[in-house]
Amino acid sequence: MTNIDGNIVPTDQAAVPVLDRGFLYGDSIYEVFRTYRGIPLFMEEHFERLENSAKLVQMKISQSREELTQEIKRTVLATGATAADNVYVRYQITRGEGPIDLHPDKREKTRYVIIVTPLRAWNPKHYSVGMSMAIPSVRRNPVNALDPNIKGGNYLNNVIAVMQARKKGADESLILNAEGYVTEASNSNVWFVINDEVVTPGTGNLRGLTKAAILSGCAERGINASERQIHCEELASATECFVTSATREVMPVYCLEVLEGEFLDFPRGGGDRTREIQAVYREVVEEYLDAHSSDSFFAN
Ligand SMILES: Cc1ncc(COP(=O)(O)O)c(C=O)c1O
């Protein structure tokens, strides 16, 4: 089901006006989360990131967190899901409608679009074996052009990246920046094990909430995992690779094409460190769910 400004309809019947700035210019921001046992994971952190995206694009969100939370809940319930079903929630705020003019009109009211679907199951092979990745020729938008921390409706950079990777026969893209440093995958953060250290780039990518949860979960457990710059030339010494996101959780990568026809192989199904991080994330999620059971969409 999809909720547009309070009107909930089946998703294939939902439509926004053509003058919506999200449609015209990608002038929108969004968040994606999933539920576990009816409990939304990291709800507050998602709102904080949404508000940060809004700040980065100078958007004033007309709706309050409370209103959006209520509407998200109403949409989840309208799908007929029960606490036993895991759902996917994508909520988007567009800068609303106005004349065809790049500069927004101050009077515009932001529009919200909440899409709720059953949680998509990834191909089980992406866990038992892993994903393959390739480096596309397109580079990640630099922070001083279109900051990757804007989680916005303009994803063409990432769309091109994943299309180029698929053309090379890989499942996903490992996107570099203009200087050859690793940034992220098209819709997940990327991690490597280099010299037995678990590392992920700290800048030039979206601050993933899964990444943040893993970093703090590792810190609490005394497990070494950190953010640092990773140049593509360093990748030859990587022994493991995985990606993280709200819907993928911790997904191993078994193969990376670094140069045309030059492949790095990683343990199928994830090596020891990848499995250790998977276990940390599972624990962090369980701890969160225990502490937030009252946030369940199905609680009274
Ligand atoms: C470009 C990009 N990087 C990273 C992520 C991972 O973020 P999260 O862990 O919050 O899902 C996403 C998720 O949507 C993304 O689109």
The ligand as an SDF file (V2000), in Angstrom:
LIG
                    3D

 16 16  0  0  0  0  0  0  0  0999 V2000
   23.9840    4.8010   -1.3160 C   0  0  0  0  0  0  0  0  0  0  0  0
   23.7150    4.0220   -0.0730 C   0  0  0  0  0  0  0  0  0  0  0  0
   24.7320    3.7250    0.7500 N   0  0  0  0  0  0  0  0  0  0  0  0
   24.5530    3.0250    1.8840 C   0  0  0  0  0  0  0  0  0  0  0  0
   23.2920    2.5630    2.2510 C   0  0  0  0  0  0  0  0  0  0  0  0
   23.1170    1.7840    3.5340 C   0  0  0  0  0  0  0  0  0  0  0  0
   22.4090    2.5160    4.4900 O   0  0  0  0  0  0  0  0  0  0  0  0
   21.5880    1.7920    5.6430 P   0  0  0  0  0  0  0  0  0  0  0  0
   22.5520    0.9000    6.3600 O   0  0  0  0  0  0  0  0  0  0  0  0
   21.1080    2.8960    6.5270 O   0  0  0  0  0  0  0  0  0  0  0  0
   20.4960    1.0230    4.9900 O   0  0  0  0  0  0  0  0  0  0  0  0
   22.2050    2.8460    1.4280 C   0  0  0  0  0  0  0  0  0  0  0  0
   20.8700    2.3830    1.8050 C   0  0  0  0  0  0  0  0  0  0  0  0
   19.8810    2.7680    1.3060 O   0  0  0  0  0  0  0  0  0  0  0  0
   22.4080    3.5940    0.2400 C   0  0  0  0  0  0  0  0  0  0  0  0
   21.3850    3.8960   -0.5870 O   0  0  0  0  0  0  0  0  0  0  0  0
  1  2  1  0
  2  3  1  0
  2 15  2  0
  3  4  2  0
  4  5  1  0
  5  6  1  0
  5 12  2  0
  6  7  1  0
  7  8  1  0
  8  9  2  0
  8 10  1  0
  8 11  1  0
 12 13  1  0
 12 15  1  0
 13 14  2  0
 15 16  1  0
M  END
$$$$
